[in-house]
Amino acid sequence: MFTRFAATSVALAALASAIPQAVDVATGPTIHIDANTKYQVYDGIGLSEAFQRSLVIHELDAKAQTLVLDLLFDNKTGAGFNILRNGLGSSPDQPFDHMESISPVAPKSNSSALKYQPLSNIRGDEYQLWLSKEAISRGVYSVYADAWSADGAFPSSLPNHIQR
């Protein structure tokens, strides 16, 4: 125990002596910023529509819809978000705010074709196009969609030693 304490004390003393004398430890080092030097490109700021948020906004009355959309996307009266991410569903069903997959049933084998359900059967996600158009009309210039996971049906088609 004493040896570990002594070694730690020596290491801290060595570290303290390595701090340059020009640095005032009480106030820290001086940092200089050159606003003319660019280190990173800023494409914009956005939000996600995932989990059927477009459905929630669509179910508002017209006045509330306009208010919410303007507060989110308008550059003058709102936050001015200019990127919108839509979701690609991966759930086999729609409890709560899950986003349903377009192919909720796993194929029988890797060589079997996927069986897609009509988009008209998927409740909630059908308002993503509506929200995207509304957002674009208010200044959004980048709309994309992605999924956070593979379809929920697919783990059941994995070999037994991989299944959860």
JOFENLIN-V170986 format. One record per backbone hydrogen bond with DSSP energy under -1.0 kcal/mol. NH is the residue of the N-H (numbers start at 0). CO is the residue of the C=O. If there is no record, write none. Layout:
NH;CO
NH;CO
//
This chain:
4;0
5;1
6;2
7;3
8;4
9;5
10;6
11;7
12;8
13;9
14;10
15;11
16;12
22;19
27;23
36;33
46;82
48;84
52;48
55;51
56;52
57;53
58;54
59;56
64;60
65;61
66;62
67;63
68;64
69;65
70;66
71;67
72;68
73;69
77;73
78;70
80;71
81;44
82;44
83;141
84;46
85;143
87;145
89;98
90;98
97;94
100;90
111;108
116;101
120;117
121;118
126;123
127;124
130;126
131;127
132;128
133;129
134;130
135;131
136;132
138;135
139;134
140;81
141;81
143;83
145;85
151;89
153;150
156;153
157;154
161;158
162;158
//
